[in-house]
Amino acid sequence: MSDPLQRLVILHTNDIHSHFEQMPKISAYFDRVRRHWPSNQVLTLDIGDHMDRMFPETEGTNAIANVEIMNATGYDAMVLGNNEGLTFTPDWLRSVMMEHAQFPIIGSNITEIATQKTPDWLVPSLILHKSGLRIGLIGVTAAYQDYYELLGWHVIDPMQAVSEHISLLRPQVDILIVMSHLGLRTDQRMAEELEGIDVILGGHTHHLLEEPLLLGGTYICAAGKFGQYAGHIELAFDPAQRRIVELNGRVVPMTTDSEEDSSVTTLLEHYRIASAASLAVEVAQLRQPLRLDWYGESPLGNLLAAGIRRWTSAEIGLVNSGQLLQGLKEGGLTRGRLLEICPGPINPCRMLLSGADIRQALEESLLDEFMEKPIRGFGFRGEVLGVLCVDGITVQVDATRPPYERILAVHVGEAELDLERSYLVGTIDMFTFGSGYLSLSRGQQIVYMLPEFIRDVLADQLQDEAAIADSHQVRFAGIVRPSR
């Protein structure tokens, strides 16, 4: 007797962040499932942040490596994550996606400011046909509106976008899936507040759901981060009742002994060679080494702070030393080496900040609990926060005094820091989100400067002999470290 139910397998990944070593395993697993099931019953989706510019294969190929490996893996669609949308320019995305991607990219809450339409390399939603089912796909990304506006995009509230697309798609489809690069809390809210969604596939907050959550009749699934797992859902749809009557989901670990797809391994090796050649380009010749210290003042940290101050046309430059991973030797400096020491997709920004907030951050910067603080997210790719590197100010310190009383004086140029006055500060976007130092998130009139990263600022500084010489000038004087 034939099965009256229509069956579908959904394979999904999210937040791979260019962990290419996992892609041969994921591709092999997808292929194994396709061999076990009829190919028209398998749907493969990526929920964003596949790309991460801290990895040489992505940076050295302008992420063409990611797209081509996704092609080889056989994805049916992906949604734009913030690592795709905010770390590459719109012109780059358009050219690479239109030339290389063999799968649609969904952007249900993104429009161009100039045209008020979805960019032509994205689709606002999608209906796919699998297993005799009409499957509606809505794809939404986190609404970092201040950033996206600088890129010429308007990103509407994702809940509003999903609600509008439900109204359009629900009458036309059997199953409705939201590909959500929004985070677990928003996914839970979406399931509870919006009717008509069958499945939410999540990402962005790197959450791992070993089995689906069921809220308000909607299943929520997610596969963690870095390609450590692939999501696997099997469902049955009853055409007589016009609804899903069975759904089982799990995550499948991609371990060191997992089978690998040799064709993807070969493709990856090709792009490793290509990226190495691209990143071998020299950006500067250093006449002397530049030391880095996460826990004290150093020339390389000073150079970056000065570069950010100059780049943003500010009075004061502030950046944490933990953005830099290593010092530099004398001699030729390549793009690849610059990526190694400054991998994060962190943008410079400018703000008005009170003297009191600046002083608080400087005091905190002298405390071990801040220097040693591990940071997660917000583009940070280092290990610890480190100290604050500064430019445009000098700081008198007595580290033998109690915490928050160690700064004796701060001078901006020749004048003493006025706690009541606002200063124009050049710093990094990470601080504006409250990561690192809370007082640095209190700035006003914030201007984010895209698309350059702070490693682009550093590359500019490393070609300036006067700036390098000035980086050896002391900014913190007195007893800077207590005896241990």
BAZA-656470 format. One line per field, with one value per residue (C-alpha): x, y, z; residue number from 1. Coordinates in steps of 0.5 Angstrom, whole numbers, plus 2048, in hexadecimal, padded with zeros to 3 digits. Layout:
<recs>
px	[X_...]
py	[Y_...]
pz	[Z_...]
n	[NUM_...]
</recs>
This chain:
<recs>
px	[800_803_804_7FF_804_809_810_815_81C_81F_827_829_82F_831_836_83C_840_845_847_849_84B_844_842_844_841_83A_83A_83B_836_831_833_832_82B_829_82B_826_821_81E_821_81B_819_820_820_827_827_82C_82A_830_837_83A_83F_844_84A_84F_850_855_851_84B_850_855_84F_84A_846_845_848_842_83D_840_840_839_838_83B_838_831_82D_826_826_82A_828_82C_830_833_83A_838_834_838_840_83F_83D_836_83A_83E_838_835_83A_83D_836_833_839_83B_835_830_82B_827_828_822_821_81A_81C_821_81F_824_823_824_81E_81A_81B_81E_825_825_82A_825_81E_819_816_816_811_815_812_814_811_80A_80A_80A_80F_80F_816_817_81E_81F_825_827_825_82C_828_82E_833_82E_82C_834_834_82E_829_822_821_81A_818_819_812_80F_812_810_809_808_80B_807_801_804_806_802_7FC_801_805_804_80A_80D_814_817_81F_820_827_824_826_822_81E_81B_81A_816_812_811_80E_80A_807_806_802_803_80A_80B_813_818_81F_824_82B_82E_82F_833_82D_82D_826_827_820_81B_817_810_80C_805_805_80C_812_819_81F_827_82E_832_839_83F_83C_83D_836_831_82A_825_81E_819_812_80B_806_7FE_7FB_7F4_7F5_7FA_7FF_805_803_80A_811_817_81E_825_82C_831_838_83E_844_84B_849_843_843_846_844_84A_848_846_84D_850_84D_84F_856_855_853_858_85D_85A_859_860_862_85D_85F_867_866_86B_867_86D_875_876_87D_87C_878_872_871_86A_867_860_862_865_867_86B_86D_868_862_864_864_85D_85A_85E_85B_854_854_857_852_84C_84F_84E_851_853_854_852_853_854_85A_857_855_85C_85F_866_86C_86F_876_87A_87A_875_86D_868_861_861_865_861_85B_85E_85F_859_854_84D_848_848_846_849_844_843_83F_83E_840_840_847_844_842_849_84D_848_84B_852_851_84E_854_859_855_857_84F_84F_855_854_84D_84B_846_841_83E_83D_843_848_84D_852_853_853_851_857_859_857_85B_85B_85D_85C_85C_861_860_863_862_864_862_864_85D_856_852_84F_853_85A_85A_85D_85C_85A_85C_859_85E_860_85A_857_851_84B_846_840_842_841_847_847_849_84C_84B_848_841_841_841_83B_837_839_83F_845_844_83D_83E_841_83A_837_83A_835_835_838_83B_83D_842_841_843_84A_84D_852_857_856_857_85E_860_860_864_869_86B_86C_873_871_86B_870_875_86F_86C_873_871_86E_866_866_86B_86C_86C_868_868_868_86D_86B]
py	[800_807_80C_811_816_81B_81A_820_820_827_827_82E_831_838_83D_838_83F_83C_836_833_82C_82A_82B_825_821_825_824_81C_81C_820_81B_815_817_819_812_80F_813_815_81B_81F_81E_821_829_82C_833_837_83D_842_844_83E_844_846_84B_849_843_843_83F_844_84A_848_846_84C_846_843_83C_83C_83D_838_833_834_833_82C_82A_82B_830_832_839_83D_843_849_84A_850_84D_84D_854_858_856_856_85C_85C_85C_856_852_854_852_84B_849_84A_847_841_83F_839_83A_840_844_847_84E_84F_855_858_85E_863_86A_86D_868_866_85F_859_859_855_84F_84E_84B_84D_846_840_83A_833_82D_827_820_823_828_830_832_83A_83D_843_846_84B_84E_852_859_85D_863_868_864_862_869_86B_866_868_863_864_85E_85D_85A_853_851_856_853_84C_84E_851_84B_846_84A_849_842_83E_83E_83B_836_830_831_837_838_83E_83E_843_846_849_845_841_846_849_842_840_847_846_83F_842_848_846_841_83D_83B_833_833_839_837_83B_83E_845_843_83C_838_831_82E_826_825_82A_82F_82F_836_838_832_834_830_834_831_833_82F_833_836_835_82F_82B_828_827_828_822_822_81D_81F_81C_820_81E_821_81F_823_828_828_825_81F_81C_820_81E_822_820_823_81F_820_821_81E_81C_815_818_816_81B_81D_81D_822_827_826_827_82D_830_82E_832_838_838_838_83E_842_841_844_84A_84B_84B_852_857_85D_860_85F_860_863_860_85B_85E_85B_859_858_856_859_85F_865_863_866_862_863_86B_86A_867_86C_872_86F_86F_876_879_874_877_87E_87E_881_87B_874_86E_866_860_85C_856_857_856_84F_84F_855_856_854_859_857_856_856_852_852_84C_84E_854_84F_84A_850_854_84F_852_855_85B_862_869_86E_875_878_87D_87A_87E_87F_87B_875_875_875_86F_86B_86D_86B_864_863_863_85D_856_854_858_857_84F_850_84B_84E_84A_84D_854_852_851_84B_84C_849_84E_855_858_85F_865_868_870_876_87D_87C_87B_878_878_872_86F_868_867_86B_867_865_86B_870_86E_874_87A_87F_87E_884_885_888_88E_88E_88A_885_888_883_888_889_884_882_880_879_874_86D_866_864_85E_863_866_860_860_85B_85C_862_864_86C_86C_86A_870_874_879_87B_874_874_86D_86D_867_863_863_85F_861_85D_862_867_864_862_86A_86C_866_86A_871_871_877_874_86E_872_876_86F_86E_874_873_874_871_874_872_86C_868_861_85F_85B_853]
pz	[800_7FE_803_803_807_803_806_806_809_80B_80C_80F_811_814_817_813_813_80E_812_80B_80F_810_809_806_80C_80B_804_804_809_805_7FF_804_805_7FE_7FC_802_800_7F9_7F7_7F6_7FD_800_802_804_807_80A_80F_80E_810_80C_80B_80F_80D_813_80F_809_804_805_805_800_7FB_7FC_7FF_7F8_7FC_800_7FA_7F6_7FC_7FD_7F6_7F6_7FD_7F9_7FD_7FB_7FE_803_807_808_80F_812_810_809_809_80D_80C_804_800_7FC_7F5_7F7_7FA_7F3_7EF_7F2_7F4_7ED_7EA_7EE_7F2_7EF_7F5_7F7_7FD_800_803_806_80A_806_800_7FD_7FF_7F8_7F5_7FB_7F8_7FA_7F7_7F0_7F3_7F8_7F8_7FD_7FE_7FB_7F9_7F8_7F6_7F9_7FA_7F7_7FC_7FB_800_802_804_808_80A_80F_812_818_817_818_815_816_813_80D_80C_80A_805_802_804_809_80D_810_817_815_819_815_80E_810_812_80B_807_80B_808_801_802_806_801_7FC_800_804_808_80A_80D_810_80F_815_816_81C_822_827_82B_825_822_828_828_820_822_827_824_81D_81A_814_814_814_815_818_816_81A_81B_81D_824_823_827_826_827_827_826_824_828_827_829_826_821_81E_81E_820_81E_81E_81D_821_81E_81A_816_81C_81B_815_816_814_814_811_810_80E_80B_80A_804_806_80D_809_80F_812_816_818_819_81C_81C_81E_81E_81B_81D_818_81B_81A_817_813_80C_807_800_7FC_7F7_7FC_7FF_7F8_7F7_7FE_7FD_7F6_7FA_7FF_7FA_7F6_7FD_7FF_7F9_7FA_801_7FF_7FD_801_804_808_809_810_812_81A_81D_821_828_82A_831_833_83B_83A_835_82E_828_823_828_828_820_81F_824_821_81A_81C_81F_818_814_818_819_820_826_82A_827_82B_82A_82E_82D_82C_825_823_824_823_822_81C_81A_815_80E_809_80B_807_807_80A_810_811_811_816_81B_81A_818_81A_816_81A_817_81A_81C_81F_825_82A_831_838_83B_841_83D_83A_841_843_83D_83F_846_844_83F_845_848_847_847_840_83D_83E_83C_836_831_82D_827_824_81F_824_822_827_82E_833_834_836_838_834_82F_82E_82A_82B_833_838_83E_845_849_850_850_857_859_85A_853_850_854_850_84B_84D_847_840_83B_834_830_836_839_83F_83D_83F_842_840_839_833_82E_827_828_822_825_822_821_826_82C_82A_82B_833_831_835_839_83B_83B_834_831_834_82E_82A_823_821_81A_817_812_80D_809_80C_812_817_813_80D_812_815_80E_80C_813_811_80B_80F_812_816_819_81B_81E_822_824_829_82D_834_835_83C_841_848_84C_847_849_851_853_854]
n	[1_2_3_4_5_6_7_8_9_10_11_12_13_14_15_16_17_18_19_20_21_22_23_24_25_26_27_28_29_30_31_32_33_34_35_36_37_38_39_40_41_42_43_44_45_46_47_48_49_50_51_52_53_54_55_56_57_58_59_60_61_62_63_64_65_66_67_68_69_70_71_72_73_74_75_76_77_78_79_80_81_82_83_84_85_86_87_88_89_90_91_92_93_94_95_96_97_98_99_100_101_102_103_104_105_106_107_108_109_110_111_112_113_114_115_116_117_118_119_120_121_122_123_124_125_126_127_128_129_130_131_132_133_134_135_136_137_138_139_140_141_142_143_144_145_146_147_148_149_150_151_152_153_154_155_156_157_158_159_160_161_162_163_164_165_166_167_168_169_170_171_172_173_174_175_176_177_178_179_180_181_182_183_184_185_186_187_188_189_190_191_192_193_194_195_196_197_198_199_200_201_202_203_204_205_206_207_208_209_210_211_212_213_214_215_216_217_218_219_220_221_222_223_224_225_226_227_228_229_230_231_232_233_234_235_236_237_238_239_240_241_242_243_244_245_246_247_248_249_250_251_252_253_254_255_256_257_258_259_260_261_262_263_264_265_266_267_268_269_270_271_272_273_274_275_276_277_278_279_280_281_282_283_284_285_286_287_288_289_290_291_292_293_294_295_296_297_298_299_300_301_302_303_304_305_306_307_308_309_310_311_312_313_314_315_316_317_318_319_320_321_322_323_324_325_326_327_328_329_330_331_332_333_334_335_336_337_338_339_340_341_342_343_344_345_346_347_348_349_350_351_352_353_354_355_356_357_358_359_360_361_362_363_364_365_366_367_368_369_370_371_372_373_374_375_376_377_378_379_380_381_382_383_384_385_386_387_388_389_390_391_392_393_394_395_396_397_398_399_400_401_402_403_404_405_406_407_408_409_410_411_412_413_414_415_416_417_418_419_420_421_422_423_424_425_426_427_428_429_430_431_432_433_434_435_436_437_438_439_440_441_442_443_444_445_446_447_448_449_450_451_452_453_454_455_456_457_458_459_460_461_462_463_464_465_466_467_468_469_470_471_472_473_474_475_476_477_478_479_480_481_482_483_484]
</recs>
